[in-house]
Amino acid sequence: MDIRIYIDILWRRKLIVITPVIVAVLLTAFITLQITPLYRASATLRVPTSAGSTVDYGEYVYISRLLNTLAQYVRTRSTIEEVRQRVGAPEAAELTVEVEFPANTELMRIVVISPSPNLATVVANELLDFTVNRARLERRRAEIVSAATVPESPFSPRLPLNVALAGIVGLMAGVGLAFLVENFDRTLYTTRHIRQVANLPLLGKIPPVPRKQRYIWQSVTSAHSEAFRRLRTRLMSMNGTRPLSIVLFTSAQPGEGKSTTVANLAYVLARAGQSVIVVDSDLRLPTIHRIFNLPNDCGLSNVLCEEVGPLEAIQETPFPGLRVVTSGSADVDPDQLLHTKRLRTLLEMYAQHAKMVLVDAPAFIAVTDTAMLVPHIDAVVLVINRSHAQRELVKSTCEQLAGLNATVVGMVINRAEGENVNEYIKYYQSK
């Protein structure tokens, strides 16, 4: 699998990745700062072998045993209490005594750990003197290699090390959690995933734009506009192989930008000199009339109820060549209206008065209205909003459209991100 896929997942789930790191670091730092710091003071002595050119094995064994014996004396409770009294340390004072033997040497290191650096130093030096004197009692010479000095910083707890380890553990937990969430998340976040699930030709990729700039007549020379011009070119090029007079736009679920896509495509078609009629067939949640700021008291539902004639329902927009049939105001069940045989005749009539009729249909999964519209149109375009569309819903929509023998010419991906989109975004932003 491409490493970029993993990077995309981590970037998309960056909050999940970062949160455990921050929590682990802050919690560890807080706990570490509550721990009493301990200081480590050490003093070193040497018990040499007897002088001479050669030393037998027995001498080495004796020195080893002597060092172990001295270590046992140093660690006994009586010795520690004697030293504690000698230096005037209170009984409550915490003291830990350790003895180390550096490998392949005649050295013995006495280590004292205490919350007080001065006390640790004094006790270590007292134990050093005690050990030297004890060695003399055993008729051995002991040399002081280094006396203990006051430690400048505690050896425990180690705040930087603890925080670093906590950060690493938190990062590992965050990365694991991010991939776990990704595994259970059914949202389609990339164009690649959408194409794998939908298995439809890609007609256009619309880059993300601020909500206030979602209609391209607000900025004709934007990257957003260029994306719709490319979509227009793709659709118009299909007219040579199949009739595309009546094109229906739908989506798997509401909120994928279907109506905005229809409005923007109609605008660029009109700008190219094409006569376009937009028909709002979403009789439950109509949107087109609000996009073009038109009244909705007379529209498709009124025509299907035979309250007005088909041509009377067509409204002009401020854009030459672009006309609209809103959803209308008839208070009738959409199921009854869309089942009427007049619908096909009506759409064909509109197709005779325009180069292309764009039908804004309801979301496919939400209601059955779109399924009733499919037999009356020439082609279907599926609009999918990246980072919003659900895998199962998109797959189910495609399967059901195939079951209706719908001519699905392709899909349009809203909020798309990819190399090609970014190229012309950068181009227009530089102008």
C-alpha positions as CSV (number, residue, x, y, z in Angstrom):
1,M,0.0,0.0,0.0
2,D,1.2,3.5,-0.8
3,I,2.8,5.2,2.1
4,R,0.8,8.4,1.3
5,I,-2.3,6.5,2.2
6,Y,-1.0,6.1,5.8
7,I,0.1,9.7,5.9
8,D,-3.3,10.9,4.7
9,I,-5.0,8.8,7.4
10,L,-2.7,10.2,10.2
11,W,-3.2,13.7,8.9
12,R,-7.0,13.3,8.8
13,R,-7.0,11.8,12.3
14,K,-4.3,14.2,13.6
15,L,-6.5,15.2,16.6
16,I,-6.8,11.6,17.6
17,V,-3.0,11.2,17.2
18,I,-2.1,14.3,19.1
19,T,-4.5,14.1,22.0
20,P,-3.0,11.0,23.7
21,V,0.4,12.5,23.3
22,I,-0.6,15.7,25.1
23,V,-2.5,13.9,27.8
24,A,0.4,11.4,28.4
25,V,3.0,14.2,28.5
26,L,1.0,16.5,30.8
27,L,-0.1,13.7,33.1
28,T,3.5,12.3,33.3
29,A,4.9,15.7,34.0
30,F,2.4,16.4,36.7
31,I,3.0,13.0,38.4
32,T,6.8,13.4,38.1
33,L,6.7,16.8,39.7
34,Q,4.8,15.4,42.7
35,I,7.5,12.8,43.3
36,T,10.2,13.7,45.9
37,P,13.5,14.1,44.1
38,L,16.3,11.8,45.1
39,Y,20.0,12.6,45.0
40,R,22.8,10.1,44.5
41,A,26.2,10.5,46.0
42,S,29.0,7.9,45.5
43,A,32.5,7.3,47.0
44,T,35.0,4.9,45.6
45,L,37.8,2.9,47.2
46,R,40.4,0.3,46.1
47,V,41.7,-2.8,47.8
48,P,44.9,-3.7,45.9
49,T,46.5,-7.0,45.7
50,S,49.8,-7.7,47.5
51,A,52.8,-6.0,46.0
52,G,54.9,-8.3,43.9
53,S,55.7,-9.3,40.4
54,T,53.2,-12.2,40.4
55,V,49.9,-12.7,42.2
56,D,48.5,-16.2,42.6
57,Y,44.9,-17.2,42.1
58,G,44.3,-17.4,45.8
59,E,45.0,-13.7,46.2
60,Y,42.4,-12.8,43.7
61,V,39.8,-15.0,45.5
62,Y,40.7,-13.5,48.8
63,I,40.3,-9.9,47.5
64,S,37.0,-10.8,46.0
65,R,35.7,-12.3,49.2
66,L,37.0,-9.3,51.2
67,L,35.2,-6.9,49.0
68,N,32.0,-8.8,49.4
69,T,32.5,-8.9,53.1
70,L,33.1,-5.2,53.3
71,A,30.0,-4.6,51.2
72,Q,27.9,-6.7,53.6
73,Y,29.2,-4.6,56.5
74,V,28.4,-1.4,54.8
75,R,24.8,-2.5,54.1
76,T,24.0,-3.8,57.6
77,R,21.4,-1.9,59.5
78,S,23.7,-1.4,62.5
79,T,26.4,0.2,60.3
80,I,23.9,2.6,58.7
81,E,22.4,3.5,62.1
82,E,25.9,4.1,63.5
83,V,26.7,6.4,60.6
84,R,23.3,8.1,60.9
85,Q,24.1,9.0,64.5
86,R,27.6,10.1,63.7
87,V,26.5,12.6,61.1
88,G,23.4,13.7,63.2
89,A,20.8,12.6,60.6
90,P,17.3,12.2,62.0
91,E,15.8,8.7,62.1
92,A,13.0,9.9,59.7
93,A,15.6,10.8,57.1
94,E,15.4,8.4,54.1
95,L,18.6,6.7,53.3
96,T,19.3,4.0,50.8
97,V,22.8,2.4,50.6
98,E,24.0,0.4,47.6
99,V,27.4,-1.1,46.8
100,E,28.7,-1.6,43.3
101,F,31.7,-3.4,41.9
102,P,33.0,-2.1,38.6
103,A,33.9,-5.1,36.4
104,N,37.5,-6.3,36.1
105,T,38.7,-3.8,38.8
106,E,39.8,-3.8,42.4
107,L,37.3,-1.0,43.1
108,M,34.3,-0.8,45.4
109,R,31.8,2.0,45.0
110,I,29.5,3.0,47.9
111,V,26.3,4.8,46.7
112,V,24.0,6.6,49.0
113,I,20.6,7.8,47.9
114,S,18.6,10.4,49.8
115,P,16.2,13.3,49.3
116,S,18.9,15.6,50.7
117,P,22.0,16.0,48.5
118,N,24.2,17.1,51.5
119,L,23.1,14.2,53.7
120,A,23.8,11.7,50.9
121,T,27.3,13.1,50.5
122,V,28.1,13.1,54.1
123,V,26.8,9.6,54.7
124,A,28.7,8.3,51.6
125,N,32.0,9.7,52.9
126,E,31.4,8.4,56.4
127,L,30.7,4.9,55.0
128,L,33.9,5.3,52.9
129,D,35.9,5.9,56.0
130,F,34.2,3.1,57.8
131,T,35.1,0.7,55.0
132,V,38.7,1.8,54.9
133,N,39.1,1.3,58.6
134,R,37.3,-2.1,58.4
135,A,39.7,-3.2,55.7
136,R,42.6,-2.4,58.0
137,L,41.2,-4.6,60.7
138,E,41.3,-7.4,58.1
139,R,45.0,-6.5,57.6
140,R,44.5,-5.1,54.1
141,R,45.3,-1.8,52.7
142,A,42.5,0.2,51.3
143,E,42.9,3.3,49.2
144,I,40.4,6.1,48.7
145,V,40.0,6.6,45.0
146,S,37.4,9.4,45.1
147,A,35.3,10.9,47.9
148,A,31.7,11.8,47.4
149,T,30.8,15.3,46.2
150,V,27.4,17.0,46.6
151,P,25.3,16.2,43.5
152,E,24.0,19.2,41.6
153,S,20.8,17.6,40.3
154,P,18.6,14.7,41.3
155,F,19.0,11.4,39.5
156,S,15.3,10.5,40.1
157,P,12.8,11.3,38.9
158,R,14.1,12.2,35.5
159,L,11.5,14.7,34.1
160,P,12.9,15.0,30.5
161,L,13.2,11.2,30.2
162,N,9.8,10.5,31.6
163,V,8.1,13.1,29.5
164,A,9.9,11.8,26.4
165,L,8.9,8.2,27.1
166,A,5.3,9.3,27.8
167,G,5.3,11.2,24.5
168,I,6.5,8.1,22.6
169,V,3.9,5.9,24.3
170,G,1.2,8.5,23.7
171,L,2.2,8.8,20.1
172,M,2.0,5.0,19.6
173,A,-1.4,4.9,21.3
174,G,-2.6,7.8,19.2
175,V,-1.4,6.2,15.9
176,G,-3.0,2.9,16.9
177,L,-6.3,4.6,17.8
178,A,-6.3,6.6,14.6
179,F,-6.0,3.5,12.5
180,L,-8.7,1.8,14.6
181,V,-11.1,4.6,14.2
182,E,-10.3,4.7,10.4
183,N,-11.1,1.0,10.2
184,F,-14.6,1.5,11.7
185,D,-15.3,4.8,9.9
186,R,-17.3,4.2,6.7
187,T,-16.9,7.7,5.4
188,L,-15.2,8.1,2.0
189,Y,-12.4,10.6,2.5
190,T,-10.4,10.3,-0.7
191,T,-11.1,10.3,-4.4
192,R,-9.4,6.9,-4.7
193,H,-11.8,5.3,-2.2
194,I,-14.8,6.9,-3.9
195,R,-13.8,5.6,-7.3
196,Q,-13.3,2.1,-5.9
197,V,-16.7,2.0,-4.3
198,A,-18.8,3.8,-6.9
199,N,-16.9,2.3,-9.9
200,L,-18.1,5.1,-12.1
201,P,-16.4,7.4,-14.6
202,L,-15.1,10.6,-13.0
203,L,-16.7,13.6,-14.7
204,G,-15.3,16.3,-12.5
205,K,-13.6,17.1,-9.2
206,I,-14.8,20.3,-7.5
207,P,-12.4,21.8,-5.0
208,P,-13.5,22.9,-1.6
209,V,-14.5,26.6,-1.3
210,P,-15.9,28.8,1.5
211,R,-19.6,28.7,1.8
212,K,-20.0,32.3,0.8
213,Q,-18.3,31.6,-2.5
214,R,-20.0,28.4,-3.4
215,Y,-21.8,29.9,-6.4
216,I,-19.3,30.6,-9.2
217,W,-21.0,33.7,-10.6
218,Q,-19.6,35.3,-7.5
219,S,-16.1,34.7,-8.9
220,V,-16.0,33.7,-12.5
221,T,-12.2,33.4,-12.7
222,S,-11.7,31.2,-9.7
223,A,-10.4,27.7,-9.5
224,H,-14.0,26.7,-8.5
225,S,-15.2,28.0,-11.9
226,E,-12.6,26.2,-13.8
227,A,-13.6,22.9,-12.2
228,F,-17.2,23.4,-13.5
229,R,-16.0,24.5,-16.9
230,R,-14.1,21.2,-17.1
231,L,-17.3,19.4,-16.0
232,R,-19.2,21.2,-18.7
233,T,-16.7,20.2,-21.3
234,R,-16.9,16.5,-20.3
235,L,-20.7,16.5,-20.5
236,M,-20.8,18.3,-23.8
237,S,-18.3,15.9,-25.3
238,M,-20.6,13.0,-24.5
239,N,-23.3,14.4,-26.7
240,G,-21.5,13.0,-29.7
241,T,-22.0,9.4,-28.4
242,R,-25.3,9.5,-26.6
243,P,-28.2,12.0,-26.3
244,L,-27.9,14.1,-23.2
245,S,-30.9,16.4,-23.4
246,I,-32.3,15.5,-20.0
247,V,-29.7,14.9,-17.3
248,L,-30.7,14.1,-13.7
249,F,-28.4,14.9,-10.8
250,T,-28.8,12.9,-7.6
251,S,-26.7,11.9,-4.5
252,A,-26.7,9.1,-2.1
253,Q,-27.7,11.2,0.8
254,P,-28.7,14.8,1.5
255,G,-26.0,17.5,2.0
256,E,-23.6,16.5,-0.7
257,G,-23.9,19.7,-2.7
258,K,-26.1,18.3,-5.5
259,S,-28.3,21.4,-6.0
260,T,-25.2,23.7,-5.9
261,T,-23.6,21.5,-8.5
262,V,-26.6,21.8,-10.8
263,A,-26.8,25.5,-10.4
264,N,-23.1,26.1,-11.1
265,L,-23.1,23.7,-14.1
266,A,-26.2,25.4,-15.5
267,Y,-24.4,28.8,-15.2
268,V,-21.3,27.7,-17.0
269,L,-23.4,26.1,-19.7
270,A,-25.3,29.3,-20.2
271,R,-22.0,31.3,-20.2
272,A,-20.9,29.1,-23.1
273,G,-24.0,30.0,-25.1
274,Q,-26.0,26.9,-24.3
275,S,-29.7,27.3,-23.5
276,V,-30.4,25.5,-20.2
277,I,-33.5,24.8,-18.1
278,V,-33.0,23.7,-14.5
279,V,-35.9,21.7,-13.1
280,D,-36.2,21.3,-9.4
281,S,-37.8,17.9,-8.9
282,D,-37.1,17.8,-5.2
283,L,-40.7,18.4,-4.1
284,R,-40.0,17.8,-0.4
285,L,-36.9,19.9,0.3
286,P,-36.6,22.3,-2.7
287,T,-33.5,24.4,-3.0
288,I,-33.1,25.8,-6.5
289,H,-35.5,28.7,-6.0
290,R,-33.4,29.9,-3.1
291,I,-30.2,29.6,-5.0
292,F,-31.5,31.8,-7.8
293,N,-33.6,34.0,-5.5
294,L,-36.9,33.1,-7.3
295,P,-40.5,32.8,-6.1
296,N,-41.7,29.2,-5.6
297,D,-45.4,29.7,-5.9
298,C,-45.6,28.2,-9.4
299,G,-43.4,25.3,-10.5
300,L,-43.2,21.6,-11.4
301,S,-45.8,20.4,-8.9
302,N,-48.3,23.0,-10.2
303,V,-47.7,21.8,-13.8
304,L,-48.2,18.2,-12.8
305,C,-51.4,19.1,-11.0
306,E,-52.5,20.9,-14.2
307,E,-52.9,24.2,-12.4
308,V,-50.6,26.0,-14.9
309,G,-49.2,25.2,-18.3
310,P,-45.6,23.9,-18.7
311,L,-44.3,27.0,-20.3
312,E,-45.9,29.2,-17.6
313,A,-43.8,27.6,-14.9
314,I,-40.5,28.6,-16.6
315,Q,-38.8,31.5,-14.9
316,E,-36.0,33.7,-16.2
317,T,-32.9,34.3,-14.2
318,P,-30.4,37.2,-14.3
319,F,-28.2,35.0,-16.4
320,P,-28.9,34.9,-20.2
321,G,-29.8,31.4,-21.4
322,L,-30.5,30.1,-18.0
323,R,-34.1,29.4,-17.0
324,V,-35.6,27.6,-14.0
325,V,-38.6,25.5,-13.2
326,T,-38.9,25.6,-9.4
327,S,-40.5,22.8,-7.4
328,G,-43.8,24.7,-7.1
329,S,-46.3,25.1,-4.3
330,A,-48.9,22.4,-4.9
331,D,-49.8,20.6,-1.7
332,V,-49.9,17.1,-3.1
333,D,-48.0,13.9,-2.2
334,P,-44.8,13.8,-4.4
335,D,-45.3,10.1,-4.9
336,Q,-48.6,10.8,-6.7
337,L,-47.2,13.6,-8.8
338,L,-44.1,11.8,-10.0
339,H,-46.0,8.7,-10.9
340,T,-48.0,10.6,-13.5
341,K,-47.4,9.8,-17.2
342,R,-47.2,13.5,-17.9
343,L,-43.8,13.8,-16.4
344,R,-41.9,12.3,-19.4
345,T,-43.9,14.5,-21.8
346,L,-43.2,17.5,-19.7
347,L,-39.5,16.9,-19.6
348,E,-39.4,16.3,-23.4
349,M,-41.2,19.6,-23.9
350,Y,-38.6,21.4,-21.8
351,A,-35.9,19.7,-23.8
352,Q,-37.4,21.2,-27.0
353,H,-37.0,24.7,-25.5
354,A,-33.4,24.2,-24.3
355,K,-30.2,22.6,-25.4
356,M,-30.0,20.8,-22.0
357,V,-32.4,20.2,-19.2
358,L,-30.8,19.6,-15.8
359,V,-33.0,17.9,-13.2
360,D,-32.2,18.5,-9.6
361,A,-33.5,15.3,-8.0
362,P,-33.8,14.3,-4.3
363,A,-31.1,12.2,-2.6
364,F,-31.5,8.7,-3.8
365,I,-31.5,6.8,-0.5
366,A,-33.7,9.4,1.3
367,V,-36.9,8.8,-0.7
368,T,-38.1,6.9,-3.7
369,D,-38.8,10.0,-5.8
370,T,-35.6,9.8,-7.7
371,A,-36.2,6.1,-8.7
372,M,-39.5,7.3,-10.2
373,L,-37.7,10.0,-12.2
374,V,-35.0,7.7,-13.7
375,P,-37.2,6.2,-16.5
376,H,-37.9,9.7,-17.9
377,I,-34.4,11.0,-18.3
378,D,-31.5,10.4,-20.7
379,A,-28.6,10.2,-18.2
380,V,-27.8,10.3,-14.4
381,V,-24.9,12.0,-12.7
382,L,-24.1,11.0,-9.2
383,V,-22.8,13.8,-6.9
384,I,-20.6,12.6,-4.1
385,N,-19.2,14.9,-1.3
386,R,-15.8,13.7,-0.2
387,S,-15.5,13.4,3.6
388,H,-19.3,13.3,3.8
389,A,-20.4,10.3,1.7
390,Q,-20.9,6.9,3.4
391,R,-19.4,3.8,1.8
392,E,-22.5,1.7,2.1
393,L,-24.9,4.4,0.9
394,V,-22.8,5.2,-2.2
395,K,-22.5,1.5,-3.0
396,S,-26.2,0.9,-2.4
397,T,-27.1,3.9,-4.6
398,C,-25.0,2.6,-7.5
399,E,-26.4,-0.9,-7.2
400,Q,-30.0,0.4,-7.2
401,L,-29.4,2.7,-10.1
402,A,-28.0,-0.3,-12.0
403,G,-31.1,-2.3,-11.1
404,L,-33.2,0.4,-12.6
405,N,-31.2,0.2,-15.8
406,A,-30.3,3.9,-15.4
407,T,-27.8,5.4,-17.7
408,V,-25.3,6.6,-15.1
409,V,-22.7,8.6,-17.2
410,G,-20.4,9.3,-14.2
411,M,-19.9,11.1,-11.0
412,V,-18.9,14.5,-9.7
413,I,-16.9,14.7,-6.5
414,N,-17.4,17.7,-4.4
415,R,-14.7,19.0,-2.1
416,A,-12.2,17.0,-4.0
417,E,-8.5,17.1,-3.2
418,G,-5.9,15.8,-5.6
419,E,-2.9,16.8,-7.7
420,N,-4.8,18.1,-10.7
421,V,-7.2,20.1,-8.6
422,N,-4.3,21.7,-6.6
423,E,-2.5,22.6,-9.8
424,Y,-5.1,24.9,-11.1
425,I,-6.0,26.2,-7.7
426,K,-2.5,27.4,-7.4
427,Y,-2.6,28.8,-10.9
428,Y,-5.7,30.9,-10.3
429,Q,-4.6,32.0,-6.8
430,S,-1.4,33.4,-8.3
431,K,-3.4,35.7,-10.6
